[in-house]
Amino acid sequence: MLALHERDIRASFINASRKEASVVTLPAGFAELDFEQLDYLGWFDPKLPKRAYVVAEVDGKPVGVLLQRTEQRIRTRAQCSWCDDVTLRNDVQFFSARKAGAAGRNGDTIGTLICENFGCSANVRRLPPLAYEGFDRELARELRMLRLREHVAAFLAEVG
């Protein structure tokens, strides 16, 4: 992922008003983030506990969305729609995003299940277990990273 600056993040939101984008609280430790290890940047707003943000690189530009976390917890073991990790060490949460433009102003939203701590980038970078003799674990990891970027980009496209 491209290294981001505060102004890039604020300008990237496709489903937020200028006012909403101007009050975004950046994630703790933002200056120390290693963007090379991230496929997207996701974080919660410490001032607004149900609000979260995701910014990802799409076609060489940052694209951000404002998310709303549901209050209800998922009772069954769900799979993250982005990283497809079946050996999750963390919980999955349902997030919704207001659509961009007129659809969003009319109340249209889209939802998805995402790792609660936005740990998808770390999940896909773990070396998968050996599935069979001759299984290329490095290639499998690369493919998982590629699929994660595709899933995030598809979600962002649906919002926009």
C-alpha positions in Angstrom: 0.0 0.0 0.0 1.2 3.6 -0.7 2.3 5.6 2.3 -0.4 8.0 3.3 -0.4 11.5 4.8 -3.2 13.0 6.8 -4.4 15.2 3.9 -4.5 12.2 1.6 -6.7 10.3 4.0 -9.1 13.2 4.6 -9.4 13.8 0.8 -10.0 10.1 0.1 -13.4 9.5 1.6 -16.0 8.8 -1.0 -19.0 8.5 1.3 -18.4 11.3 3.8 -19.2 14.9 3.8 -16.3 17.5 4.0 -17.3 18.1 7.7 -17.2 14.3 8.5 -13.8 14.0 6.7 -12.4 17.0 8.6 -13.2 15.5 12.0 -11.7 12.1 11.3 -9.3 11.1 14.1 -6.3 9.3 12.7 -5.3 6.0 14.2 -2.9 5.9 17.1 0.7 5.5 16.0 -0.1 6.7 12.5 3.4 8.1 12.0 4.9 4.7 12.7 2.7 2.6 10.5 4.5 0.3 8.0 2.4 0.7 4.9 4.3 -2.0 3.1 2.7 -4.5 5.5 -0.8 -3.2 4.9 -3.3 -4.0 2.1 -5.6 -1.4 3.6 -5.7 0.9 6.6 -8.6 0.3 9.0 -9.2 1.9 12.4 -11.9 2.9 14.9 -12.5 6.5 15.9 -11.7 6.8 19.6 -14.2 9.6 19.9 -17.1 7.8 18.2 -17.0 4.1 19.3 -19.3 2.8 16.5 -17.5 4.6 13.7 -14.6 3.1 11.8 -12.7 4.1 8.7 -11.0 2.1 5.9 -8.6 3.6 3.3 -7.1 1.4 0.5 -5.2 2.0 -2.6 -7.3 1.6 -5.7 -5.8 2.2 -9.1 -2.8 4.0 -7.5 -5.0 6.4 -5.5 -6.2 6.3 -1.9 -10.0 5.6 -1.5 -11.6 5.8 1.9 -15.0 4.9 3.4 -16.7 5.7 6.6 -18.0 2.6 8.3 -20.6 2.0 11.0 -20.1 -0.9 13.4 -23.2 -2.8 14.5 -24.1 -3.0 18.1 -25.0 -6.7 18.0 -22.3 -9.3 18.2 -22.3 -12.2 15.8 -23.1 -15.3 17.8 -21.8 -17.9 15.4 -18.2 -18.1 14.2 -18.3 -16.1 11.0 -15.7 -15.8 8.2 -14.3 -12.4 7.2 -15.5 -11.4 3.8 -12.2 -9.7 3.0 -9.4 -12.1 4.1 -11.4 -15.3 3.9 -9.4 -16.6 6.9 -10.9 -19.9 8.2 -8.5 -20.1 11.2 -9.4 -16.7 12.7 -7.7 -15.8 15.9 -10.0 -12.8 16.2 -13.7 -12.0 15.9 -15.6 -10.8 12.9 -17.9 -7.8 13.0 -20.6 -6.6 10.7 -19.9 -3.1 9.3 -22.1 -1.0 7.1 -21.2 1.9 4.8 -23.4 4.6 3.4 -23.2 4.6 -0.3 -21.7 7.6 -2.1 -23.6 10.3 -3.9 -27.4 10.4 -4.2 -27.9 6.8 -3.2 -26.2 7.5 0.2 -28.3 10.6 0.6 -31.4 8.5 0.1 -30.2 6.1 2.8 -28.8 3.3 0.8 -26.1 1.3 2.6 -24.0 -1.8 1.9 -22.6 -4.1 4.6 -19.9 -6.7 5.0 -18.2 -8.9 7.6 -14.7 -7.7 8.5 -12.1 -8.8 11.1 -13.1 -6.8 14.1 -9.6 -5.4 14.6 -8.9 -4.9 10.9 -6.2 -7.6 11.1 -6.8 -8.9 7.6 -3.4 -7.8 6.3 -1.6 -9.8 9.1 -3.9 -12.8 8.5 -3.1 -13.1 4.8 0.6 -12.7 5.5 0.8 -15.7 7.8 2.3 -18.7 6.0 -0.5 -21.2 5.4 -0.2 -24.7 6.6 1.2 -27.4 4.2 -1.9 -28.6 2.4 -0.2 -31.4 0.5 3.3 -32.5 -0.6 4.7 -29.9 -3.0 2.2 -27.2 -2.0 3.8 -23.8 -2.7 3.1 -21.9 0.6 4.7 -18.7 -0.6 2.6 -18.6 -3.7 -0.5 -19.3 -1.6 0.4 -16.4 0.7 0.8 -14.1 -2.3 -2.5 -15.2 -3.7 -4.2 -14.5 -0.4 -2.8 -11.0 -0.3 -4.0 -10.4 -3.9 -7.5 -11.7 -3.1 -7.7 -9.4 0.0 -6.8 -6.4 -2.2 -9.4 -7.4 -4.7 -12.1 -7.9 -2.1 -11.5 -4.5 -0.5 -11.4 -2.8 -3.9 -14.7 -4.5 -4.8 -16.3 -3.3 -1.6 -15.1 0.2 -2.1 -16.4 0.2 -5.7 -19.8 -0.9 -4.5 -19.8 2.0 -2.0 -18.8 4.5 -4.7 
